[in-house]
Amino acid sequence: MAHTAPSAEPTRRDFLMLTTGAFGVVGVAAVAWPFIDQMNPDASTRALASIEVDISAIEPGQSISMLWRGKPVTIRNRTPEEIEAGKAVKLEDLKDPIARNANLPDAEAPATDENRAANGKENILVMVSVCTHLGCIPLGQQGDFGGWFCPCHGSHYDTAGRIRKGPAPQNLPVPVYSFLSDTKVRIG
């Protein structure tokens, strides 16, 4: 039985195999794309990725709340007394010594009053108003420390949104935000 050496020249069969394989790959990609694309968030969700808030009407001692990504966010214009009370707290007196501020480069930054507010805008406090214990909504300007109080299980937060007493394990988180001007804040 004589074996013939394989030909180095491509044959019609080689061309048909390559063409069929290429069409198969393109066909699979065309069928898979709608399934992959449907996993992206819809336009209404992307629209809520960031919001702009006018803070010009918030007087010292007042707060406003709005929804961002389905969570309540509070912006408070703190009084000088509230800022001083927040600065006077020693880190060892805090249940959670971490700032929980998404704007800081260090995820483990200490929970000082300065690390909870924006530099130069210490009077404006922006935070997600969801109790870190079981997800309740704390009441503002209440509790033992003049900040927020969660009536569901008795968590008390101070004027910088730091947990001071009760079952909540962490400080109220500070979302990513930036000042567009002296009177406008972008959250997200």
N, CA, C and O of each residue as an XYZ file, in Angstrom:
752
protein
N       0.824     -1.148      0.000
C       0.000      0.000      0.000
C       0.888      1.237      0.000
O       1.720      1.419      0.889
N       0.713      2.030     -0.944
C       1.571      3.201     -1.078
C       0.878      4.407     -0.472
O      -0.299      4.662     -0.728
N       1.611      5.128      0.319
C       1.082      6.373      0.915
C       1.585      7.534      0.085
O       2.748      7.598     -0.314
N       0.683      8.428     -0.154
C       1.116      9.627     -0.869
C       1.416     10.703      0.159
O       0.736     10.798      1.181
N       2.390     11.481     -0.096
C       2.764     12.573      0.814
C       1.685     13.628      0.789
O       1.132     13.933     -0.269
N       1.374     14.199      1.968
C       0.341     15.236      1.979
C       0.764     16.417      1.120
O       1.938     16.780      1.053
N      -0.207     16.989      0.481
C       0.058     18.102     -0.416
C       0.169     19.394      0.381
O      -0.609     19.626      1.307
N       1.115     20.215      0.030
C       1.287     21.497      0.691
C       0.332     22.531      0.123
O       0.141     23.590      0.721
N      -0.249     22.250     -0.981
C      -1.193     23.155     -1.614
C      -2.562     23.027     -0.952
O      -3.020     21.913     -0.698
N      -3.224     24.158     -0.669
C      -4.567     24.060     -0.114
C      -5.538     23.502     -1.152
O      -5.439     23.769     -2.349
N      -6.454     22.737     -0.650
C      -7.440     22.149     -1.550
C      -8.763     22.868     -1.389
O      -8.926     23.727     -0.523
N      -9.699     22.502     -2.237
C     -11.030     23.074     -2.158
C     -11.683     22.696     -0.828
O     -12.437     23.485     -0.259
N     -11.398     21.511     -0.341
C     -11.945     21.040      0.929
C     -11.435     21.913      2.080
O     -12.217     22.242      2.971
N     -10.155     22.301      2.097
C      -9.599     23.173      3.132
C     -10.308     24.522      3.140
O     -10.634     25.060      4.198
N     -10.543     25.062      1.939
C     -11.232     26.351      1.828
C     -12.651     26.257      2.394
O     -13.089     27.140      3.132
N     -13.356     25.200      2.049
C     -14.726     25.039      2.533
C     -14.769     24.871      4.048
O     -15.683     25.386      4.692
N     -13.816     24.171      4.627
C     -13.761     23.992      6.080
C     -13.512     25.329      6.787
O     -14.179     25.634      7.776
N     -12.575     26.118      6.299
C     -12.291     27.427      6.902
C     -13.487     28.361      6.772
O     -13.833     29.063      7.722
N     -14.109     28.374      5.621
C     -15.262     29.249      5.400
C     -16.427     28.841      6.298
O     -17.078     29.699      6.894
N     -16.691     27.561      6.398
C     -17.777     27.072      7.251
C     -17.505     27.414      8.718
O     -18.416     27.828      9.435
N     -16.274     27.244      9.159
C     -15.911     27.591     10.542
C     -16.090     29.070     10.823
O     -16.590     29.442     11.886
N     -15.688     29.926      9.882
C     -15.824     31.382     10.063
C     -17.300     31.776     10.148
O     -17.688     32.570     11.006
N     -18.127     31.212      9.244
C     -19.555     31.520      9.304
C     -20.179     31.015     10.605
O     -21.077     31.659     11.147
N     -19.720     29.886     11.103
C     -20.221     29.353     12.367
C     -19.907     30.268     13.539
O     -20.763     30.500     14.393
N     -18.676     30.795     13.589
C     -18.284     31.712     14.668
C     -19.115     32.987     14.608
O     -19.605     33.458     15.634
N     -19.278     33.550     13.404
C     -20.079     34.765     13.249
C     -21.531     34.489     13.646
O     -22.163     35.327     14.290
N     -22.061     33.339     13.274
C     -23.443     32.988     13.616
C     -23.645     32.848     15.115
O     -24.641     33.334     15.651
N     -22.722     32.197     15.795
C     -22.818     32.045     17.257
C     -22.760     33.416     17.929
O     -23.523     33.687     18.856
N     -21.856     34.278     17.462
C     -21.754     35.626     18.041
C     -23.046     36.415     17.815
O     -23.504     37.124     18.710
N     -23.630     36.293     16.626
C     -24.867     37.020     16.325
C     -26.019     36.534     17.200
O     -26.865     37.330     17.607
N     -26.059     35.242     17.489
C     -27.119     34.703     18.338
C     -26.864     35.059     19.802
O     -27.812     35.340     20.536
N     -25.609     35.052     20.237
C     -25.282     35.294     21.649
C     -25.385     36.769     22.028
O     -25.667     37.074     23.187
N     -25.169     37.686     21.102
C     -25.128     39.112     21.447
C     -26.395     39.617     22.145
O     -26.274     40.311     23.154
N     -27.594     39.307     21.664
C     -28.780     39.804     22.387
C     -28.851     39.317     23.836
O     -29.314     40.046     24.713
N     -28.399     38.101     24.086
C     -28.419     37.581     25.462
C     -27.396     38.302     26.332
O     -27.661     38.581     27.501
N     -26.248     38.601     25.776
C     -25.223     39.325     26.523
C     -25.654     40.774     26.738
O     -25.494     41.316     27.831
N     -26.199     41.397     25.702
C     -26.597     42.803     25.783
C     -27.742     43.024     26.769
O     -27.821     44.088     27.382
N     -28.620     42.056     26.932
C     -29.753     42.243     27.845
C     -29.315     42.273     29.300
O     -30.107     42.639     30.168
N     -28.065     41.896     29.590
C     -27.578     41.951     30.966
C     -27.133     43.358     31.367
O     -26.916     43.615     32.551
N     -26.995     44.263     30.417
C     -26.639     45.650     30.727
C     -27.819     46.340     31.398
O     -28.967     45.979     31.141
N     -27.556     47.332     32.260
C     -28.670     48.049     32.889
C     -29.448     48.853     31.856
O     -28.888     49.307     30.859
N     -30.745     49.024     32.103
C     -31.544     49.787     31.152
C     -31.277     51.284     31.296
O     -30.584     51.712     32.219
N     -31.823     52.061     30.391
C     -31.545     53.494     30.338
C     -31.983     54.216     31.605
O     -31.310     55.153     32.035
N     -33.094     53.806     32.214
C     -33.547     54.493     33.431
C     -32.580     54.269     34.585
O     -32.398     55.152     35.423
N     -31.966     53.108     34.633
C     -30.974     52.843     35.680
C     -29.705     53.650     35.441
O     -29.142     54.220     36.376
N     -29.256     53.698     34.196
C     -28.055     54.477     33.890
C     -28.286     55.961     34.152
O     -27.356     56.675     34.528
N     -29.505     56.424     33.959
C     -29.808     57.836     34.204
C     -29.667     58.177     35.687
O     -29.346     59.314     36.032
N     -29.905     57.210     36.557
C     -29.808     57.449     37.990
C     -28.408     57.201     38.546
O     -28.199     57.267     39.757
N     -27.456     56.919     37.667
C     -26.098     56.648     38.134
C     -25.528     57.844     38.873
O     -24.754     57.684     39.818
N     -25.905     59.040     38.450
C     -25.504     60.236     39.186
C     -26.652     61.245     39.136
O     -27.417     61.299     38.174
N     -26.745     62.028     40.185
C     -27.760     63.079     40.237
C     -27.092     64.379     40.659
O     -26.078     64.371     41.357
N     -27.665     65.481     40.233
C     -27.189     66.802     40.642
C     -28.235     67.421     41.550
O     -29.432     67.388     41.262
N     -27.762     67.984     42.651
C     -28.670     68.524     43.662
C     -28.302     69.970     43.943
O     -27.139     70.289     44.188
N     -29.303     70.844     43.905
C     -29.109     72.252     44.263
C     -29.228     72.365     45.783
O     -30.264     72.032     46.357
N     -28.158     72.837     46.427
C     -28.152     72.923     47.889
C     -28.257     74.368     48.377
O     -28.059     74.641     49.561
N     -28.565     75.290     47.469
C     -28.586     76.712     47.839
C     -29.674     77.043     48.863
O     -29.524     77.994     49.630
N     -30.753     76.282     48.886
C     -31.866     76.589     49.803
C     -31.710     75.932     51.173
O     -32.544     76.155     52.051
N     -30.675     75.136     51.378
C     -30.505     74.450     52.667
C     -29.814     75.403     53.639
O     -28.637     75.721     53.475
N     -30.534     75.845     54.625
C     -29.992     76.734     55.651
C     -29.206     75.911     56.674
O     -29.438     74.709     56.799
N     -28.280     76.537     57.407
C     -27.575     75.807     58.470
C     -28.576     75.182     59.450
O     -29.500     75.840     59.929
N     -28.365     73.902     59.727
C     -29.267     73.172     60.612
C     -30.366     72.438     59.877
O     -31.166     71.746     60.508
N     -30.432     72.567     58.548
C     -31.463     71.895     57.770
C     -30.864     70.763     56.946
O     -29.665     70.732     56.669
N     -31.741     69.831     56.563
C     -31.350     68.692     55.733
C     -32.356     68.519     54.611
O     -33.513     68.926     54.721
N     -31.894     67.909     53.533
C     -32.802     67.455     52.483
C     -32.453     65.993     52.192
O     -31.321     65.557     52.400
N     -33.437     65.258     51.714
C     -33.224     63.865     51.347
C     -33.740     63.639     49.944
O     -34.723     64.247     49.521
N     -33.064     62.755     49.226
C     -33.478     62.396     47.888
C     -33.102     60.943     47.649
O     -32.336     60.364     48.420
N     -33.632     60.352     46.590
C     -33.284     58.983     46.243
C     -32.158     58.987     45.219
O     -32.190     59.746     44.251
N     -31.188     58.154     45.436
C     -30.084     57.950     44.499
C     -29.833     56.452     44.439
O     -29.520     55.824     45.450
N     -29.973     55.888     43.253
C     -29.818     54.443     43.054
C     -30.738     53.649     43.987
O     -30.373     52.572     44.460
N     -31.915     54.182     44.243
C     -32.893     53.502     45.071
C     -32.661     53.611     46.562
O     -33.372     52.983     47.346
N     -31.668     54.408     46.971
C     -31.370     54.568     48.396
C     -31.578     56.025     48.798
O     -31.306     56.929     48.009
N     -32.057     56.259     50.019
C     -32.194     57.643     50.468
C     -30.816     58.227     50.806
O     -30.012     57.604     51.499
N     -30.574     59.415     50.306
C     -29.339     60.145     50.600
C     -29.733     61.441     51.280
O     -30.648     62.130     50.830
N     -29.048     61.772     52.358
C     -29.302     63.005     53.090
C     -28.143     63.955     52.887
O     -26.977     63.569     52.976
N     -28.484     65.214     52.610
C     -27.495     66.286     52.572
C     -27.869     67.244     53.690
O     -28.966     67.802     53.705
N     -26.957     67.426     54.613
C     -27.204     68.291     55.769
C     -26.220     69.439     55.766
O     -25.021     69.248     55.565
N     -26.737     70.631     55.991
C     -25.914     71.825     56.192
C     -25.750     71.960     57.702
O     -26.624     72.484     58.393
N     -24.623     71.483     58.194
C     -24.408     71.442     59.640
C     -24.092     72.826     60.200
O     -23.467     73.657     59.540
N     -24.534     73.046     61.414
C     -24.240     74.299     62.108
C     -22.806     74.251     62.635
O     -22.238     73.166     62.760
N     -22.211     75.399     62.943
C     -20.864     75.389     63.531
C     -20.803     74.563     64.820
O     -19.786     73.928     65.098
N     -21.879     74.569     65.602
C     -21.907     73.774     66.837
C     -21.866     72.274     66.533
O     -21.194     71.517     67.234
N     -22.580     71.845     65.491
C     -22.563     70.431     65.103
C     -21.175     70.010     64.612
O     -20.717     68.905     64.903
N     -20.523     70.882     63.878
C     -19.172     70.581     63.381
C     -18.207     70.464     64.557
O     -17.396     69.539     64.608
N     -18.291     71.394     65.495
C     -17.410     71.340     66.672
C     -17.678     70.097     67.515
O     -16.747     69.473     68.023
N     -18.956     69.740     67.662
C     -19.292     68.518     68.409
C     -18.705     67.290     67.716
O     -18.227     66.373     68.384
N     -18.737     67.265     66.386
C     -18.168     66.151     65.636
C     -16.654     66.081     65.763
O     -16.085     64.994     65.860
N     -15.999     67.243     65.763
C     -14.536     67.282     65.879
C     -14.066     66.916     67.284
O     -12.945     66.438     67.453
N     -14.901     67.132     68.280
C     -14.520     66.880     69.674
C     -14.531     65.393     70.039
O     -13.998     65.013     71.082
N     -15.125     64.557     69.204
C     -15.226     63.123     69.510
C     -13.869     62.450     69.301
O     -13.223     62.633     68.269
N     -13.452     61.677     70.290
C     -12.194     60.928     70.185
C     -12.444     59.636     69.411
O     -13.503     59.024     69.547
N     -11.485     59.227     68.609
C     -11.636     58.006     67.807
C     -11.893     56.773     68.662
O     -12.620     55.870     68.249
N     -11.304     56.732     69.847
C     -11.507     55.558     70.701
C     -12.937     55.484     71.260
O     -13.347     54.441     71.771
N     -13.699     56.592     71.164
C     -15.091     56.584     71.609
C     -16.048     56.053     70.541
O     -17.233     55.870     70.817
N     -15.553     55.805     69.334
C     -16.408     55.382     68.224
C     -16.492     53.859     68.143
O     -15.502     53.160     68.361
N     -17.681     53.356     67.828
C     -17.850     51.916     67.605
C     -17.160     51.483     66.316
O     -16.580     50.399     66.251
N     -17.226     52.325     65.299
C     -16.607     52.031     63.999
C     -15.561     53.107     63.728
O     -15.922     54.250     63.449
N     -14.274     52.769     63.801
C     -13.232     53.780     63.633
C     -12.901     54.105     62.176
O     -11.993     54.896     61.919
N     -13.622     53.507     61.210
C     -13.336     53.721     59.786
C     -14.324     54.740     59.221
O     -15.517     54.683     59.518
N     -13.819     55.679     58.400
C     -14.632     56.785     57.894
C     -15.769     56.335     56.981
O     -16.827     56.964     56.985
N     -15.590     55.270     56.197
C     -16.603     54.782     55.245
C     -16.971     55.871     54.242
O     -18.143     56.044     53.905
N     -15.960     56.605     53.766
C     -16.154     57.688     52.808
C     -15.575     57.252     51.468
O     -14.362     57.078     51.341
N     -16.439     57.072     50.464
C     -16.012     56.605     49.140
C     -15.163     57.630     48.402
O     -14.581     57.307     47.366
N     -15.077     58.847     48.902
C     -14.288     59.897     48.253
C     -12.823     59.882     48.680
O     -11.990     60.536     48.052
N     -12.506     59.154     49.727
C     -11.141     59.125     50.240
C     -10.337     58.042     49.536
O     -10.865     56.968     49.247
N      -9.061     58.313     49.256
C      -8.237     57.290     48.596
C      -7.936     56.095     49.498
O      -7.712     54.989     49.004
N      -7.927     56.305     50.797
C      -7.640     55.235     51.741
C      -8.952     54.672     52.286
O      -9.695     55.367     52.979
N      -9.229     53.413     51.967
C     -10.478     52.775     52.414
C     -10.514     52.589     53.925
O     -11.590     52.407     54.496
N      -9.372     52.632     54.574
C      -9.295     52.433     56.021
C      -9.039     53.749     56.765
O      -8.539     53.728     57.889
N      -9.374     54.887     56.157
C      -9.144     56.186     56.788
C      -9.916     56.281     58.102
O     -11.023     55.755     58.212
N      -9.333     56.955     59.105
C     -10.027     57.061     60.396
C     -11.291     57.901     60.283
O     -11.390     58.782     59.429
N     -12.250     57.622     61.147
C     -13.561     58.270     61.106
C     -13.558     59.625     61.807
O     -14.431     59.901     62.630
N     -12.594     60.460     61.490
C     -12.606     61.815     62.044
C     -13.705     62.614     61.358
O     -14.177     62.231     60.287
N     -14.108     63.708     61.962
C     -15.125     64.557     61.359
C     -14.647     65.068     60.002
O     -15.442     65.172     59.067
N     -13.368     65.386     59.884
C     -12.805     65.894     58.638
C     -12.890     64.851     57.522
O     -13.087     65.211     56.361
N     -12.745     63.567     57.854
C     -12.806     62.514     56.850
C     -14.228     62.126     56.464
O     -14.423     61.299     55.573
N     -15.213     62.711     57.118
C     -16.605     62.417     56.777
C     -17.217     63.503     55.892
O     -18.272     63.284     55.297
N     -16.575     64.670     55.794
C     -17.091     65.771     54.981
C     -16.032     66.177     53.961
O     -14.879     65.754     54.052
N     -16.426     66.995     52.993
C     -15.494     67.454     51.955
C     -14.579     68.535     52.508
O     -14.996     69.368     53.313
N     -13.340     68.512     52.071
C     -12.360     69.499     52.501
C     -12.803     70.898     52.047
O     -13.096     71.110     50.871
N     -12.848     71.830     52.971
C     -13.290     73.191     52.665
C     -14.797     73.377     52.728
O     -15.277     74.510     52.690
N     -15.549     72.296     52.823
C     -17.018     72.353     52.905
C     -17.480     71.479     54.069
O     -18.389     70.662     53.922
N     -16.843     71.660     55.226
C     -17.131     70.820     56.381
C     -18.577     70.911     56.850
O     -19.071     70.009     57.526
N     -19.252     71.996     56.493
C     -20.635     72.150     56.919
C     -21.599     71.269     56.121
O     -22.694     70.972     56.598
N     -21.213     70.851     54.925
C     -22.090     70.021     54.092
C     -21.729     68.557     54.302
O     -20.610     68.133     54.016
N     -22.689     67.798     54.803
C     -22.499     66.366     55.030
C     -23.430     65.617     54.085
O     -24.640     65.842     54.088
N     -22.860     64.725     53.275
C     -23.625     63.907     52.340
C     -23.440     62.458     52.757
O     -22.310     61.989     52.893
N     -24.552     61.738     52.961
C     -24.431     60.341     53.355
C     -25.682     59.556     52.983
O     -26.772     60.111     52.845
N     -25.497     58.263     52.826
C     -26.612     57.356     52.554
C     -27.322     57.117     53.880
O     -26.707     56.664     54.846
N     -28.603     57.418     53.927
C     -29.375     57.353     55.175
C     -30.058     56.007     55.338
O     -31.286     55.918     55.354
N     -29.256     54.968     55.459
C     -29.778     53.625     55.692
C     -28.997     53.058     56.870
O     -27.773     52.940     56.817
N     -29.714     52.711     57.929
C     -29.066     52.160     59.119
C     -28.281     50.911     58.749
O     -28.777     50.042     58.033
N     -27.062     50.832     59.240
C     -26.195     49.714     58.894
C     -26.498     48.446     59.697
O     -25.803     47.439     59.566
N     -27.521     48.504     60.512
C     -27.909     47.307     61.269
C     -28.818     46.423     60.427
O     -28.431     45.315     60.055
N     -30.020     46.898     60.125
C     -30.957     46.098     59.340
C     -31.598     46.882     58.194
O     -32.609     46.445     57.644
N     -31.031     48.025     57.828
C     -31.507     48.747     56.663
C     -32.698     49.654     56.884
O     -33.381     50.005     55.923
N     -32.967     50.042     58.109
C     -34.058     50.981     58.390
C     -33.608     52.396     58.009
O     -32.437     52.617     57.698
N     -34.527     53.334     58.034
C     -34.207     54.727     57.727
C     -34.158     55.501     59.046
O     -35.191     55.667     59.694
N     -32.978     55.977     59.457
C     -32.892     56.713     60.720
C     -33.539     58.098     60.615
O     -33.613     58.683     59.535
N     -33.998     58.598     61.740
C     -34.613     59.916     61.834
C     -33.529     60.956     62.120
O     -32.659     60.737     62.963
N     -33.585     62.076     61.420
C     -32.566     63.105     61.569
C     -32.758     63.988     62.779
O     -33.877     64.175     63.256
N     -31.646     64.536     63.278
C     -31.594     65.453     64.410
C     -32.287     64.880     65.632
O     -33.034     65.568     66.327
N     -32.024     63.608     65.878
C     -32.583     62.941     67.040
C     -31.531     62.026     67.641
O     -30.436     61.879     67.099
N     -31.861     61.437     68.725
C     -30.951     60.504     69.378
C     -30.079     61.180     70.410
O     -30.154     62.393     70.606
N     -29.256     60.394     71.066
C     -28.432     60.879     72.172
C     -27.309     61.811     71.740
O     -26.746     62.516     72.578
N     -26.965     61.833     70.444
C     -25.821     62.619     69.998
C     -26.196     63.709     69.003
O     -25.320     64.299     68.370
N     -27.499     63.982     68.860
C     -27.977     65.074     68.019
C     -27.857     64.833     66.531
O     -28.017     65.764     65.742
N     -27.576     63.594     66.126
C     -27.425     63.289     64.711
C     -28.636     62.556     64.178
O     -29.647     63.173     63.844
N     -28.535     61.239     64.098
C     -29.601     60.413     63.566
C     -29.897     59.290     64.547
O     -29.011     58.801     65.248
N     -31.161     58.895     64.579
C     -31.605     57.851     65.479
C     -32.456     56.862     64.690
O     -33.397     57.263     64.004
N     -32.135     55.582     64.780
C     -32.916     54.539     64.124
C     -33.861     53.939     65.168
O     -33.407     53.210     66.050
N     -35.162     54.230     65.088
C     -36.091     53.768     66.108
C     -36.362     52.268     66.053
O     -36.925     51.717     66.999
N     -35.981     51.601     64.982
C     -36.258     50.160     64.865
C     -35.545     49.352     65.952
O     -36.150     48.493     66.594
N     -34.253     49.636     66.152
C     -33.492     48.862     67.128
C     -32.611     49.734     68.015
O     -31.804     49.212     68.783
N     -32.754     51.053     67.921
C     -32.082     51.941     68.854
C     -30.660     52.335     68.533
O     -29.871     52.555     69.453
N     -30.296     52.433     67.261
C     -28.952     52.890     66.907
C     -28.909     54.413     66.911
O     -29.804     55.071     66.378
N     -27.853     54.971     67.522
C     -27.679     56.417     67.619
C     -26.429     56.817     66.826
O     -25.354     56.252     67.021
N     -26.584     57.789     65.939
C     -25.470     58.311     65.136
C     -25.229     59.763     65.540
O     -26.165     60.464     65.924
N     -23.980     60.216     65.455
C     -23.687     61.594     65.838
C     -23.862     62.547     64.650
O     -24.367     62.147     63.601
N     -23.448     63.792     64.816
C     -23.653     64.828     63.796
C     -22.793     64.623     62.554
O     -22.947     65.353     61.575
N     -21.896     63.649     62.574
C     -21.096     63.305     61.395
C     -21.546     61.962     60.815
O     -20.884     61.434     59.921
N     -22.651     61.400     61.301
C     -23.160     60.137     60.788
C     -22.389     58.920     61.257
O     -22.438     57.870     60.616
N     -21.683     59.044     62.360
C     -20.902     57.915     62.909
C     -21.719     57.208     63.984
O     -22.360     57.853     64.813
N     -21.692     55.883     63.963
C     -22.437     55.108     64.956
C     -21.779     55.290     66.320
O     -20.566     55.139     66.467
N     -22.592     55.613     67.299
C     -22.066     55.832     68.650
C     -22.653     54.880     69.665
O     -22.008     54.561     70.664
N     -23.895     54.411     69.418
C     -24.567     53.579     70.407
C     -25.623     52.746     69.690
O     -26.263     53.217     68.750
N     -25.798     51.519     70.136
C     -26.820     50.661     69.546
C     -26.216     49.523     68.739
O     -24.995     49.374     68.698
N     -27.055     48.721     68.098
C     -26.574     47.510     67.426
C     -25.924     47.726     66.055
O     -25.280     46.808     65.547
N     -26.067     48.886     65.448
C     -25.483     49.099     64.112
C     -23.966     48.931     64.167
O     -23.319     49.481     65.058
N     -23.389     48.177     63.224
C     -21.956     47.899     63.277
C     -21.079     48.947     62.600
O     -19.887     49.028     62.899
N     -21.642     49.757     61.687
C     -20.816     50.673     60.899
C     -21.424     52.063     60.839
O     -22.614     52.261     61.084
N     -20.555     53.029     60.499
C     -20.994     54.399     60.267
C     -21.863     54.445     59.007
O     -21.773     53.567     58.150
N     -22.702     55.476     58.906
C     -23.487     55.661     57.688
C     -22.516     55.956     56.546
O     -21.638     56.805     56.702
N     -22.648     55.280     55.405
C     -21.673     55.459     54.329
C     -21.811     56.808     53.620
O     -22.908     57.347     53.476
N     -20.668     57.331     53.185
C     -20.629     58.571     52.402
C     -20.422     58.162     50.943
O     -19.411     57.538     50.621
N     -21.371     58.505     50.049
C     -21.220     58.106     48.643
C     -20.206     58.995     47.923
O     -19.758     60.007     48.461
N     -19.860     58.609     46.720
C     -19.007     59.456     45.889
C     -19.809     60.701     45.527
O     -20.930     60.602     45.028
N     -19.237     61.861     45.778
C     -19.896     63.111     45.398
C     -18.837     64.167     45.139
O     -17.692     64.047     45.574
N     -19.246     65.207     44.419
C     -18.340     66.328     44.143
C     -19.160     67.604     44.060
O     -20.349     67.579     43.744
N     -18.509     68.709     44.347
C     -19.158     70.011     44.252
C     -18.943     70.557     42.851
O     -17.804     70.748     42.423
N     -20.036     70.808     42.133
C     -19.957     71.416     40.817
C     -19.804     72.934     40.939
O     -19.200     73.589     40.091
N     -20.366     73.462     42.010
C     -20.259     74.869     42.344
C     -20.529     74.987     43.846
O     -20.670     73.975     44.532
N     -20.601     76.206     44.352
C     -20.893     76.379     45.781
C     -22.326     75.948     46.116
O     -22.639     75.687     47.278
N     -23.191     75.873     45.107
C     -24.588     75.572     45.379
C     -25.078     74.292     44.690
O     -26.270     73.990     44.738
N     -24.185     73.545     44.058
C     -24.610     72.343     43.339
C     -23.657     71.183     43.633
O     -22.436     71.320     43.553
N     -24.257     70.033     43.977
C     -23.509     68.821     44.296
C     -23.915     67.716     43.329
O     -25.100     67.533     43.051
N     -22.926     66.976     42.816
C     -23.214     65.783     41.990
C     -22.914     64.570     42.849
O     -21.808     64.413     43.365
N     -23.917     63.711     42.994
C     -23.763     62.468     43.741
C     -23.659     61.343     42.725
O     -24.496     61.230     41.830
N     -22.648     60.524     42.859
C     -22.441     59.404     41.933
C     -21.378     59.681     40.915
O     -21.095     58.831     40.071
